[in-house]
Amino acid sequence: MSRPVPAVFGSVFHAEMPVIAFQNGAWQPVEWQSSQDLTLAPGAHALHYGSECFEGLKAFRQADGKIVMFRPTANIARMQQSADILHLPKPEAEAFLDALIELVKRAADEIPDAPAALYLRPTLIGTDPIIGKAGAPSDTALLYILASPVGDYFKVGSPVKILVETENIRCAPHMGRVKCGGNYASAMPWVLKAKAEYGASQVLFCPNGDVQETGASNFILINGNELITKPLTDEFLHGVTRDSVLTVAKDLGYKVTERNFTVSELKAAIENGAEAVLTGTAAVISPVTSFIFEGQEVEVKSQERGNALRKAITDIQFGLAEDKYGWLVEVC
Ligand SMILES: *Cc1c(COP(=O)(O)O)cnc(C)c1O
């Protein structure tokens, strides 16, 4: 049976979604609702004061027909951390995982074959209908999960041109670890400017020359046999893919170094033949094809190691390589 892959990423949703409400100081039992609309008070806290965070993870149909999710407990832990920093009620891990599993089971027939997948988008919003709470957290919240069949986000051979930005920051430094819409709104002017002025696909944020991440993905420099990436700080999002790539790379014999590095070090390495990749759930790994440093484009000569690392991860996801780290959760 062939299942359709929607042309636009994230534009088609499974008909229903699990919704878990936080009311009267407690998480309530899950309810299943239509994913077509959501009833909210126009004064809802999330709509006015940004009490919103989200997650992104995937479920896959493997060659033998089994359906698996990739590292859902890492995403649950990260949403708990985002909730903590945003002063939203912290989702309960067990009910959250149960809702994910049930959703993937219900949507199983809609999951396209490899290399496509089912993208899952848990969303947590503050719902107090009180616009006077500008400086106070929401006492009520909703956690709901969208499921969206998606094609392969990654297109072999398509250019990944990165604008290196040293003046503007992606988001307020203390918010970097939070996966929230507010940070995307904050990065939007620089992302649009990079597209319009340079045809760049992403902006690499490097405040004062410190290489951090792009608007939606982490950044790893592959210099010969060494992977170099920024150590985990509050300023950027701690990606599950970043962690997976570093783990797999170590096993493949790479040296993995988590340390700060500068734009001038990056530029010198690229000019000397180093590779660089972006990591994130949607595309897994996107090898960079060129950088723009102060208006000057520098080609990245090779994407070979990045592509091999990408395959090492997707082989685990699609059941073509052993899941030796216990990353897969079997759904059905
Ligand atoms: C989601 C996200 C990433 C990638 O995280 P993964 O867990 O690998 O998908 C990186 N940076 C930002 C800003 C993000 O929002």
The ligand as an SDF file (V2000), in Angstrom:
LIG
                    3D

 15 15  0  0  0  0  0  0  0  0999 V2000
   14.2740   22.1680   17.6720 C   0  0  0  0  0  0  0  0  0  0  0  0
   15.4750   22.9970   17.5290 C   0  0  0  0  0  0  0  0  0  0  0  0
   16.7340   22.4420   17.2490 C   0  0  0  0  0  0  0  0  0  0  0  0
   16.9630   20.9840   16.9470 C   0  0  0  0  0  0  0  0  0  0  0  0
   16.5830   20.1180   17.9870 O   0  0  0  0  0  0  0  0  0  0  0  0
   16.3100   18.5780   17.6900 P   0  0  0  0  0  0  0  0  0  0  0  0
   15.9300   18.0320   19.0180 O   0  0  0  0  0  0  0  0  0  0  0  0
   17.5510   18.0060   17.1670 O   0  0  0  0  0  0  0  0  0  0  0  0
   15.1940   18.5280   16.6910 O   0  0  0  0  0  0  0  0  0  0  0  0
   17.8410   23.2960   17.2450 C   0  0  0  0  0  0  0  0  0  0  0  0
   17.7080   24.6110   17.4430 N   0  0  0  0  0  0  0  0  0  0  0  0
   16.5080   25.1820   17.6830 C   0  0  0  0  0  0  0  0  0  0  0  0
   16.4430   26.6450   17.9130 C   0  0  0  0  0  0  0  0  0  0  0  0
   15.3560   24.4020   17.7390 C   0  0  0  0  0  0  0  0  0  0  0  0
   14.1710   24.9780   17.9680 O   0  0  0  0  0  0  0  0  0  0  0  0
  1  2  1  0
  2  3  1  0
  2 14  2  0
  3  4  1  0
  3 10  2  0
  4  5  1  0
  5  6  1  0
  6  7  2  0
  6  8  1  0
  6  9  1  0
 10 11  1  0
 11 12  2  0
 12 13  1  0
 12 14  1  0
 14 15  1  0
M  END
$$$$
